[in-house]
Amino acid sequence: MSTDARFPYQDPTLTVDQRVEDLLSRLPLEDKAGLMFHPLGNTAALDEPGLFGMPSMATFLERRINHFNILWTSSARDLAAWHNHLQRTVLERPLGIPVTISSDPRHSFTDNPATALMAGPFSQWPEPLGFAAVGSPELVRRWADTVRREYLAVGIRVALHPQIDLATEPRWARISTTFGEDADLTSELAVAYVRGLQGEEVGAESVSAMAKHFPGGGPQLNGEDPHFPYGREQVYPGDNFDYHLKPFKAVIDAGVAQMMPYYGMPVGTGHEEVGFGFNKGIITDLLRRRLGYDGIVCTDWAILADKCWGVEELSYEERMLKSLAAGVDQFGGEFRPQVLVDLVRGGKVTEQRVDDSARRLLREKFRLGLFDRPYLDEAAADALVGAAEARAEGLAAQAAASVLLTNAAGGPARLPLAPGGLKVYAEGLSAEALGERATLVATPEEADVAVLRLVAPFEPRGEAGSLESFFRAGSLDFPAEETERVRRICDAVPTVIDVYLDRPAILTGLAGCAASLTVNFGAAESAFVKVLFGEERPQGSLPFDLPSSMAAVEASRSDVPFDTADPLFRFGHGLRYEG
């Protein structure tokens, strides 16, 4: 045994399994239960009130909880300092179990506190859809490796991603953070992403990947999302359930460390019609037994307290029992381990069942090296996170992911634009970004060419600032008044239209009037301007079909890819610059 180790589990020369079994044998039930809860952590002082009305971090620690999902941060150094303070606090306690920090995606453009975060101090890349547009596993692996290195610098050791659902229902609000509609492409890119985070196996330099949302969250009824009661049903009118499993099979073979079932409940499939986090047929029979997965299963956030579809009539305790019986190891977003302790002491759950999950969770902490290297270099964090090289590569990827859908046969709006002498009317593009490439004018009538940067349409939901308001759902059609406004500009001057696609928008009304039409999947002004003037070339191809009408979307089957009739542009479409 190491001379510094009081107990065998502290000895790094022993195997992970030996260390796990030694520590597990020493843990009281309260500590085992605490491992199985994974709430949202506040990165302020430990005694500050928690986010969204939850308890403080100090209260969580008293409850023996040691996995936390974090949201916003002011700087990388601040986050590293908070992490070190948190680790010192827990490691001074008996048995000293280090904390594991997790995060939703934070390297792209999506701003939704329930699904993904603004990049802030981290390097910014396109959305996963943009990587699907480029279609390069090597680029995805480099991106994931950058995510890994930046996460390590601030102590984030579990990525609540990749999201490998398939975008077979065009209206679904979560499409931007998928790899698109095709199962084979998604599988290939998902494996590259997992390998970029974890390496060939999880170790001290890894970030554990939590793939989501098993068994595939794409085929939502009417495209609604199961964060909300009206979106709880997941349907398979094309009997295409197994198609959505393909990416999950691929990442299981690649050694993905963790898995998250979705909120939704399968309807009309033969499986029990309860949310996947309560579904024994999905977690134990399908994931564990049929697919042979023995990693960590963590529920989506707050299924016991809130999003308990199909089991709404059960009590909190009964929902916990059903989820445990289904085979989950950890309750995302929950923070009441005493309920589990009471269930064990009341004879409703065996301690062996708790041990099964605690063993998996401890094993991951040991594999990640948290017991041996719990602290960070705070001074290095700002230099490592969002470094110039990573930011430059992110911008290059944003540009490469642009898709050229149509290009003018000639004239001033043919891409790439000629730099130097053009007068440009622009919306969503600043004079600073244009620089000396062109002169910005105030009206279309003064311009040689117009450049309009638009955002895919959606129907606002919920009160402003509410969780529901962040989900861009509903119709994919641009409102008639917006289409008419754009047409008037196109009639006045040759026009380049660029659309940010977080869903497969219907561009039928715009394609007919635009001289040239491009789409992006998250591109800063500086990246877009380089494509516009030919300093970078669009290398993207559509990662999904673009439907021609809402009628076609409504008639399609939500679980079947490429199922909208007569799409305006097909999956894989993308023109290139000449020369």
C-alpha positions as CSV (number, residue, x, y, z in Angstrom):
1,M,0.0,0.0,0.0
2,S,1.1,3.6,-0.7
3,T,2.7,5.2,2.3
4,D,0.2,8.0,2.1
5,A,-2.8,5.8,2.0
6,R,-4.8,5.2,5.2
7,F,-7.1,2.7,3.5
8,P,-6.8,0.4,0.4
9,Y,-9.2,2.5,-1.7
10,Q,-6.7,5.4,-1.4
11,D,-3.8,3.4,-2.9
12,P,-3.4,4.2,-6.6
13,T,-1.4,1.0,-7.2
14,L,-4.5,-1.2,-6.6
15,T,-6.9,-1.9,-9.4
16,V,-10.0,0.2,-9.8
17,D,-12.2,-2.8,-8.8
18,Q,-10.2,-3.4,-5.6
19,R,-10.5,0.3,-4.6
20,V,-14.2,0.4,-5.3
21,E,-14.9,-2.7,-3.2
22,D,-12.8,-1.5,-0.3
23,L,-14.5,1.9,-0.3
24,L,-18.0,0.5,-0.8
25,S,-17.5,-1.8,2.2
26,R,-16.8,1.3,4.4
27,L,-19.6,3.5,3.3
28,P,-22.7,4.0,5.4
29,L,-26.0,3.8,3.6
30,E,-26.3,7.6,3.6
31,D,-23.2,8.0,1.5
32,K,-24.2,5.3,-0.9
33,A,-27.6,7.0,-1.4
34,G,-25.9,10.4,-1.9
35,L,-24.0,9.0,-4.8
36,M,-27.2,8.3,-6.6
37,F,-28.4,12.0,-6.9
38,H,-27.2,14.5,-9.4
39,P,-28.8,18.0,-8.9
40,L,-28.0,21.4,-10.4
41,G,-25.2,23.0,-8.5
42,N,-24.7,26.7,-7.8
43,T,-21.2,28.0,-8.6
44,A,-21.5,30.8,-6.0
45,A,-20.5,30.5,-2.3
46,L,-21.5,27.2,-0.8
47,D,-24.0,28.7,1.6
48,E,-25.7,30.8,-1.1
49,P,-29.3,29.8,-2.0
50,G,-29.5,27.2,-4.8
51,L,-30.7,27.9,-8.3
52,F,-34.4,27.9,-9.1
53,G,-35.4,27.6,-5.4
54,M,-33.2,24.6,-4.7
55,P,-31.1,24.1,-1.6
56,S,-27.6,25.5,-1.2
57,M,-24.5,23.6,-2.1
58,A,-23.7,23.3,1.6
59,T,-27.1,21.6,2.1
60,F,-26.4,19.2,-0.8
61,L,-23.0,18.3,0.8
62,E,-24.6,17.6,4.1
63,R,-26.9,15.2,2.3
64,R,-23.8,13.4,1.0
65,I,-24.5,14.4,-2.6
66,N,-21.3,14.6,-4.7
67,H,-22.4,14.9,-8.4
68,F,-23.4,18.3,-9.7
69,N,-24.5,19.7,-13.0
70,I,-23.5,23.4,-13.4
71,L,-24.8,26.2,-15.6
72,W,-23.2,29.7,-16.0
73,T,-19.8,30.9,-15.1
74,S,-18.1,34.3,-15.3
75,S,-14.6,33.0,-16.2
76,A,-12.6,29.8,-16.4
77,R,-10.4,30.8,-13.5
78,D,-13.5,31.5,-11.3
79,L,-14.9,28.1,-12.1
80,A,-11.6,26.3,-11.4
81,A,-11.3,28.1,-8.0
82,W,-14.9,27.2,-7.1
83,H,-14.1,23.6,-8.0
84,N,-11.0,23.5,-5.8
85,H,-12.9,25.0,-2.9
86,L,-15.6,22.4,-3.3
87,Q,-13.1,19.5,-3.4
88,R,-11.2,20.7,-0.4
89,T,-14.5,20.9,1.5
90,V,-15.5,17.3,0.8
91,L,-12.1,15.8,1.1
92,E,-11.8,17.0,4.6
93,R,-14.7,14.8,5.6
94,P,-14.5,11.2,6.6
95,L,-13.7,8.9,3.7
96,G,-13.3,11.9,1.5
97,I,-15.3,11.2,-1.7
98,P,-14.4,13.8,-4.4
99,V,-17.1,15.7,-6.3
100,T,-17.9,15.0,-9.9
101,I,-19.0,18.0,-12.0
102,S,-21.0,17.7,-15.1
103,S,-22.3,20.1,-17.8
104,D,-24.7,20.3,-20.7
105,P,-23.1,21.4,-24.0
106,R,-21.4,24.9,-23.9
107,H,-19.3,25.2,-27.0
108,S,-21.9,26.2,-29.6
109,F,-24.7,28.8,-30.0
110,T,-27.8,27.3,-28.3
111,D,-29.0,29.3,-25.3
112,N,-31.4,27.1,-23.3
113,P,-30.8,26.5,-19.7
114,A,-32.6,23.1,-20.0
115,T,-30.5,21.8,-22.9
116,A,-27.4,23.8,-23.7
117,L,-25.5,27.0,-22.7
118,M,-23.9,29.9,-24.4
119,A,-20.1,29.4,-24.9
120,G,-19.0,32.3,-22.7
121,P,-15.3,31.8,-22.0
122,F,-15.2,28.5,-23.9
123,S,-14.3,28.2,-27.6
124,Q,-17.3,28.4,-29.9
125,W,-18.0,26.0,-32.7
126,P,-21.0,25.3,-34.9
127,E,-23.9,23.3,-33.5
128,P,-23.7,19.5,-33.9
129,L,-25.8,19.9,-37.0
130,G,-22.9,21.8,-38.5
131,F,-20.6,18.9,-37.9
132,A,-23.1,16.7,-39.6
133,A,-23.1,19.1,-42.5
134,V,-19.4,18.8,-42.9
135,G,-19.6,15.0,-42.2
136,S,-16.0,14.6,-41.0
137,P,-15.4,12.2,-38.1
138,E,-11.9,13.6,-37.8
139,L,-13.2,17.2,-37.4
140,V,-15.8,15.9,-34.8
141,R,-13.0,14.2,-32.9
142,R,-10.9,17.3,-32.8
143,W,-13.8,19.3,-31.6
144,A,-14.6,16.8,-28.9
145,D,-10.9,16.8,-27.9
146,T,-11.1,20.5,-27.5
147,V,-14.2,20.2,-25.4
148,R,-12.3,17.6,-23.3
149,R,-9.3,19.8,-22.7
150,E,-11.3,22.9,-21.8
151,Y,-13.6,20.9,-19.5
152,L,-10.6,19.3,-17.7
153,A,-9.2,22.8,-17.1
154,V,-12.2,23.8,-15.0
155,G,-13.0,20.4,-13.5
156,I,-16.0,19.3,-15.6
157,R,-15.6,15.5,-15.8
158,V,-19.0,14.4,-17.2
159,A,-20.4,15.7,-20.4
160,L,-24.2,15.5,-20.6
161,H,-23.8,14.9,-24.3
162,P,-23.5,13.8,-27.1
163,Q,-27.2,14.1,-28.1
164,I,-27.6,11.3,-30.7
165,D,-31.3,11.4,-31.2
166,L,-32.3,11.4,-34.9
167,A,-34.1,14.4,-36.4
168,T,-36.9,12.4,-38.1
169,E,-39.6,14.8,-36.8
170,P,-38.8,18.2,-38.4
171,R,-40.7,20.2,-35.8
172,W,-38.9,18.9,-32.7
173,A,-37.2,21.7,-30.7
174,R,-34.1,19.7,-29.9
175,I,-32.8,19.2,-33.5
176,S,-30.0,21.7,-33.4
177,T,-28.0,19.7,-31.0
178,T,-28.3,16.4,-32.9
179,F,-26.2,15.1,-35.8
180,G,-29.3,15.2,-38.1
181,E,-31.6,12.7,-39.7
182,D,-29.4,9.9,-40.9
183,A,-28.7,7.0,-38.5
184,D,-25.5,5.9,-40.2
185,L,-23.9,9.4,-40.3
186,T,-25.0,10.1,-36.7
187,S,-23.5,6.8,-35.6
188,E,-20.2,7.6,-37.2
189,L,-20.0,11.1,-35.8
190,A,-21.2,10.0,-32.3
191,V,-18.4,7.4,-32.0
192,A,-15.9,10.1,-33.0
193,Y,-17.3,12.4,-30.4
194,V,-17.2,9.8,-27.6
195,R,-13.6,8.9,-28.5
196,G,-12.6,12.6,-28.5
197,L,-14.0,13.0,-25.0
198,Q,-13.1,9.6,-23.4
199,G,-10.2,8.3,-25.5
200,E,-10.1,4.6,-26.2
201,E,-11.1,4.1,-22.5
202,V,-12.0,6.3,-19.6
203,G,-9.0,7.5,-17.6
204,A,-7.5,10.4,-15.7
205,E,-7.4,12.6,-18.9
206,S,-11.0,11.7,-19.9
207,V,-14.3,13.4,-19.7
208,S,-17.0,10.8,-19.4
209,A,-19.7,11.0,-22.1
210,M,-23.4,10.6,-21.2
211,A,-25.1,9.7,-24.5
212,K,-28.7,10.8,-24.7
213,H,-31.6,10.3,-25.0
214,F,-32.0,6.5,-25.0
215,P,-33.8,4.9,-26.9
216,G,-33.8,7.9,-29.3
217,G,-35.8,11.1,-28.5
218,G,-36.6,12.2,-32.1
219,P,-40.1,10.8,-32.9
220,Q,-42.2,13.1,-30.8
221,L,-45.9,13.3,-31.4
222,N,-46.5,16.5,-33.5
223,G,-42.9,17.5,-32.8
224,E,-43.6,18.6,-29.3
225,D,-41.0,18.1,-26.5
226,P,-41.5,16.0,-23.4
227,H,-40.1,18.7,-21.1
228,F,-43.8,19.6,-21.1
229,P,-47.0,17.5,-20.6
230,Y,-48.3,18.1,-24.1
231,G,-45.1,16.6,-25.6
232,R,-44.9,13.5,-23.5
233,E,-45.9,11.0,-26.2
234,Q,-43.2,9.3,-28.4
235,V,-44.8,7.6,-31.4
236,Y,-43.7,5.2,-34.1
237,P,-46.3,5.3,-36.9
238,G,-43.7,3.8,-39.3
239,D,-42.8,1.0,-36.9
240,N,-39.2,2.2,-37.1
241,F,-38.2,1.9,-33.4
242,D,-34.9,0.0,-34.2
243,Y,-33.7,2.7,-36.6
244,H,-33.4,5.1,-33.6
245,L,-31.3,2.6,-31.7
246,K,-28.4,2.5,-34.3
247,P,-26.4,5.4,-32.8
248,F,-26.8,4.0,-29.3
249,K,-25.5,0.6,-30.4
250,A,-22.5,2.3,-32.0
251,V,-21.5,4.3,-28.9
252,I,-22.0,1.3,-26.6
253,D,-19.5,-0.6,-28.8
254,A,-17.2,2.5,-28.5
255,G,-17.3,2.3,-24.7
256,V,-19.6,5.2,-23.8
257,A,-19.5,5.6,-20.0
258,Q,-23.0,6.8,-19.3
259,M,-26.5,6.8,-20.8
260,M,-29.5,9.1,-20.2
261,P,-33.1,7.9,-21.0
262,Y,-35.5,10.6,-22.2
263,Y,-38.6,12.0,-20.5
264,G,-40.9,10.7,-23.2
265,M,-43.2,7.7,-23.0
266,P,-43.5,5.2,-25.9
267,V,-47.1,4.9,-27.2
268,G,-48.3,2.0,-29.3
269,T,-45.0,0.0,-29.3
270,G,-45.8,-2.9,-26.9
271,H,-43.5,-1.3,-24.3
272,E,-45.1,0.0,-21.1
273,E,-46.5,3.5,-21.7
274,V,-44.5,5.2,-19.0
275,G,-41.5,7.6,-19.3
276,F,-38.3,5.9,-20.3
277,G,-36.7,6.6,-16.9
278,F,-39.4,4.4,-15.3
279,N,-39.4,1.8,-18.0
280,K,-37.9,-1.6,-17.1
281,G,-38.5,-2.9,-20.6
282,I,-36.4,-0.1,-22.0
283,I,-33.6,0.1,-19.4
284,T,-33.2,-3.4,-18.1
285,D,-34.5,-5.6,-20.9
286,L,-33.4,-3.6,-23.9
287,L,-30.4,-1.5,-22.8
288,R,-28.9,-3.8,-20.2
289,R,-29.8,-7.3,-21.4
290,R,-30.3,-7.0,-25.2
291,L,-27.6,-4.4,-25.9
292,G,-25.2,-5.6,-23.1
293,Y,-24.7,-2.2,-21.6
294,D,-23.3,-2.1,-18.0
295,G,-22.4,1.6,-17.7
296,I,-24.1,4.3,-15.6
297,V,-27.8,5.1,-16.4
298,C,-28.7,8.6,-15.2
299,T,-32.3,9.8,-15.6
300,D,-33.1,13.0,-17.3
301,W,-33.6,15.9,-14.9
302,A,-36.4,15.9,-12.3
303,I,-38.4,12.9,-13.4
304,L,-39.4,12.1,-9.8
305,A,-40.5,15.6,-8.8
306,D,-41.9,16.8,-12.0
307,K,-41.7,15.2,-15.5
308,C,-43.1,11.8,-14.4
309,W,-45.0,10.9,-17.6
310,G,-47.3,7.9,-17.2
311,V,-46.8,7.7,-13.5
312,E,-48.2,11.0,-12.5
313,E,-50.6,9.4,-10.0
314,L,-47.7,7.8,-8.0
315,S,-46.1,9.4,-5.0
316,Y,-42.5,10.6,-5.0
317,E,-41.5,7.4,-3.2
318,E,-43.4,5.2,-5.5
319,R,-41.8,6.9,-8.6
320,M,-38.4,6.3,-7.0
321,L,-39.2,2.6,-6.5
322,K,-40.4,2.2,-10.1
323,S,-37.3,4.0,-11.5
324,L,-35.0,1.8,-9.4
325,A,-36.8,-1.3,-10.5
326,A,-36.4,-0.1,-14.1
327,G,-32.6,-0.2,-13.6
328,V,-31.4,3.4,-13.2
329,D,-28.3,4.2,-11.2
330,Q,-28.7,8.0,-10.7
331,F,-31.5,10.5,-10.4
332,G,-30.7,13.6,-12.5
333,G,-31.9,16.9,-11.0
334,E,-33.1,15.3,-7.8
335,F,-31.7,16.0,-4.3
336,R,-33.6,13.9,-1.7
337,P,-31.4,10.9,-0.8
338,Q,-33.1,10.6,2.6
339,V,-36.1,9.2,0.7
340,L,-34.0,6.4,-0.7
341,V,-32.4,5.8,2.8
342,D,-35.9,5.5,4.3
343,L,-37.0,3.1,1.5
344,V,-34.1,0.8,2.3
345,R,-34.6,0.9,6.1
346,G,-38.3,0.3,5.5
347,G,-37.6,-2.9,3.6
348,K,-38.8,-1.6,0.2
349,V,-35.4,-1.5,-1.4
350,T,-32.5,-3.8,-0.6
351,E,-29.1,-2.3,0.2
352,Q,-27.7,-4.7,-2.4
353,R,-29.7,-2.7,-5.0
354,V,-28.2,0.5,-3.8
355,D,-24.7,-1.1,-3.9
356,D,-25.2,-2.1,-7.5
357,S,-25.5,1.6,-8.6
358,A,-23.1,3.0,-6.0
359,R,-20.5,0.6,-7.4
360,R,-20.9,1.9,-10.9
361,L,-20.7,5.5,-9.7
362,L,-17.7,5.0,-7.6
363,R,-15.9,3.1,-10.4
364,E,-16.3,6.1,-12.6
365,K,-14.8,8.5,-10.0
366,F,-11.8,6.2,-9.7
367,R,-11.4,5.7,-13.5
368,L,-11.4,9.5,-13.9
369,G,-8.6,9.8,-11.3
370,L,-10.7,12.1,-9.0
371,F,-9.3,10.4,-5.9
372,D,-5.7,10.8,-7.0
373,R,-5.8,14.3,-8.6
374,P,-8.8,16.2,-7.3
375,Y,-7.4,19.7,-7.7
376,L,-6.9,22.1,-10.7
377,D,-4.3,24.6,-11.7
378,E,-6.4,27.7,-11.2
379,A,-3.9,30.1,-12.8
380,A,-3.7,28.0,-16.0
381,A,-7.5,27.7,-16.5
382,D,-8.0,31.0,-18.3
383,A,-5.1,30.3,-20.7
384,L,-6.4,26.8,-21.5
385,V,-10.0,27.6,-21.9
386,G,-11.0,29.4,-25.1
387,A,-7.3,29.6,-26.3
388,A,-6.7,31.5,-29.6
389,E,-6.0,28.3,-31.5
390,A,-9.2,26.7,-30.4
391,R,-11.2,29.8,-31.2
392,A,-9.7,30.0,-34.6
393,E,-10.5,26.4,-35.3
394,G,-14.0,26.9,-34.1
395,L,-14.6,29.8,-36.5
396,A,-13.1,27.8,-39.4
397,A,-15.6,25.0,-38.6
398,Q,-18.5,27.4,-38.5
399,A,-17.5,28.6,-42.0
400,A,-17.0,25.2,-43.3
401,A,-20.4,24.0,-42.1
402,S,-22.2,26.6,-44.3
403,V,-24.3,25.1,-47.0
404,L,-24.7,26.8,-50.3
405,L,-28.2,25.8,-51.5
406,T,-28.5,28.0,-54.6
407,N,-26.2,30.4,-56.3
408,A,-27.0,33.2,-58.8
409,A,-25.9,32.4,-62.4
410,G,-24.3,35.9,-62.5
411,G,-24.5,39.4,-61.3
412,P,-23.5,41.1,-58.0
413,A,-25.2,38.5,-55.8
414,R,-23.3,35.5,-57.2
415,L,-21.2,33.9,-54.4
416,P,-18.6,34.6,-53.5
417,L,-19.1,38.3,-53.6
418,A,-16.5,40.5,-55.2
419,P,-14.7,42.4,-52.4
420,G,-13.8,46.1,-52.7
421,G,-16.5,48.1,-54.5
422,L,-19.9,46.7,-53.6
423,K,-22.5,48.7,-51.8
424,V,-24.3,46.4,-49.5
425,Y,-27.6,46.6,-47.6
426,A,-27.4,44.2,-44.7
427,E,-29.6,42.8,-42.0
428,G,-27.9,40.9,-39.2
429,L,-24.5,41.9,-40.5
430,S,-22.5,44.9,-39.1
431,A,-20.3,47.4,-40.8
432,E,-17.5,46.2,-38.5
433,A,-17.8,42.7,-39.8
434,L,-17.8,43.8,-43.4
435,G,-14.7,45.9,-42.8
436,E,-13.2,47.2,-46.1
437,R,-14.7,44.4,-48.2
438,A,-17.8,46.5,-49.0
439,T,-19.7,49.7,-48.1
440,L,-22.7,49.4,-45.9
441,V,-25.7,51.4,-47.1
442,A,-29.0,52.2,-45.3
443,T,-31.6,51.0,-47.9
444,P,-32.0,48.3,-50.5
445,E,-32.5,51.0,-53.1
446,E,-29.0,52.4,-52.6
447,A,-27.4,48.9,-52.7
448,D,-25.7,46.7,-55.4
449,V,-26.6,43.7,-53.3
450,A,-28.6,42.9,-50.1
451,V,-27.5,40.4,-47.5
452,L,-30.1,39.2,-45.1
453,R,-29.2,36.9,-42.2
454,L,-32.4,35.3,-40.9
455,V,-33.3,32.8,-38.2
456,A,-35.5,29.7,-38.8
457,P,-39.1,30.5,-37.7
458,F,-40.8,29.1,-34.6
459,E,-44.0,29.7,-32.6
460,P,-43.2,31.4,-29.3
461,R,-44.4,29.4,-26.3
462,G,-44.9,30.2,-22.7
463,E,-44.2,33.4,-20.7
464,A,-41.1,35.4,-21.6
465,G,-38.2,34.0,-19.6
466,S,-40.0,30.8,-18.7
467,L,-38.4,27.4,-19.5
468,E,-41.0,26.8,-22.2
469,S,-40.0,30.1,-23.9
470,F,-36.6,28.7,-24.7
471,F,-37.9,25.8,-26.8
472,R,-38.3,26.8,-30.5
473,A,-41.2,24.7,-31.6
474,G,-44.3,24.8,-33.8
475,S,-44.6,25.8,-37.4
476,L,-41.5,25.7,-39.7
477,D,-43.0,28.2,-42.1
478,F,-41.9,31.8,-42.2
479,P,-44.9,34.1,-41.4
480,A,-46.5,35.5,-44.6
481,E,-45.7,39.1,-43.6
482,E,-42.0,38.2,-43.2
483,T,-41.9,36.4,-46.5
484,E,-43.5,39.4,-48.2
485,R,-41.1,41.8,-46.6
486,V,-38.1,39.8,-47.8
487,R,-39.7,39.5,-51.3
488,R,-39.9,43.3,-51.5
489,I,-36.1,43.6,-50.8
490,C,-35.4,40.9,-53.4
491,D,-37.5,42.8,-55.9
492,A,-35.5,46.0,-55.2
493,V,-32.0,44.5,-55.4
494,P,-30.2,41.1,-56.0
495,T,-30.3,39.5,-52.5
496,V,-28.2,36.9,-50.7
497,I,-30.2,35.2,-47.9
498,D,-28.6,33.2,-45.1
499,V,-30.7,31.3,-42.6
500,Y,-29.7,29.9,-39.3
501,L,-31.2,26.5,-39.1
502,D,-31.9,25.0,-35.7
503,R,-34.7,23.0,-37.3
504,P,-35.5,22.1,-41.0
505,A,-37.2,25.3,-41.9
506,I,-39.4,25.6,-44.9
507,L,-37.6,27.9,-47.3
508,T,-39.9,27.6,-50.3
509,G,-41.1,31.2,-50.1
510,L,-37.5,32.5,-49.9
511,A,-35.7,30.3,-52.4
512,G,-37.9,31.6,-55.2
513,C,-36.8,35.2,-54.6
514,A,-33.2,35.0,-53.3
515,A,-30.5,35.3,-55.9
516,S,-28.3,33.1,-53.7
517,L,-29.3,31.1,-50.6
518,T,-27.1,29.7,-47.9
519,V,-27.8,28.2,-44.5
520,N,-25.7,27.9,-41.4
521,F,-25.8,25.9,-38.1
522,G,-24.3,28.6,-35.9
523,A,-21.8,31.0,-37.5
524,A,-20.4,34.2,-36.0
525,E,-20.4,37.3,-38.3
526,S,-16.7,36.9,-38.9
527,A,-17.1,33.3,-40.1
528,F,-20.1,34.2,-42.3
529,V,-18.3,37.2,-43.9
530,K,-15.4,35.0,-44.9
531,V,-17.7,32.6,-46.7
532,L,-19.6,35.5,-48.3
533,F,-16.5,36.9,-49.8
534,G,-14.7,33.6,-50.6
535,E,-12.0,33.8,-48.0
536,E,-13.5,30.5,-46.7
537,R,-15.5,28.1,-48.8
538,P,-18.8,26.5,-47.8
539,Q,-18.2,22.8,-47.4
540,G,-21.5,21.7,-45.9
541,S,-24.2,19.4,-47.2
542,L,-27.7,19.3,-45.6
543,P,-27.9,16.9,-42.6
544,F,-31.6,16.5,-43.2
545,D,-34.2,17.1,-45.9
546,L,-35.7,20.6,-46.1
547,P,-39.5,20.1,-46.5
548,S,-41.4,22.1,-49.1
549,S,-44.5,22.7,-47.0
550,M,-46.1,22.3,-43.6
551,A,-48.6,20.0,-45.2
552,A,-45.8,17.6,-46.1
553,V,-44.4,17.8,-42.6
554,E,-47.8,17.1,-41.0
555,A,-48.4,14.1,-43.3
556,S,-45.0,12.6,-42.6
557,R,-44.3,9.8,-40.1
558,S,-42.3,11.0,-37.1
559,D,-40.1,8.0,-36.8
560,V,-39.1,7.6,-40.4
561,P,-36.2,9.5,-42.0
562,F,-36.6,11.4,-45.2
563,D,-40.4,11.0,-45.1
564,T,-41.7,14.4,-46.2
565,A,-43.1,14.4,-49.7
566,D,-41.3,16.4,-52.4
567,P,-38.7,18.1,-50.2
568,L,-37.4,21.4,-51.4
569,F,-33.8,20.3,-50.9
570,R,-32.7,16.8,-50.1
571,F,-30.3,15.5,-47.5
572,G,-26.8,15.8,-48.8
573,H,-27.5,18.8,-51.0
574,G,-24.8,21.4,-51.0
575,L,-23.2,23.4,-53.9
576,R,-19.5,24.4,-54.0
577,Y,-17.7,27.5,-55.2
578,E,-16.1,27.2,-58.6
579,G,-12.3,27.4,-59.1
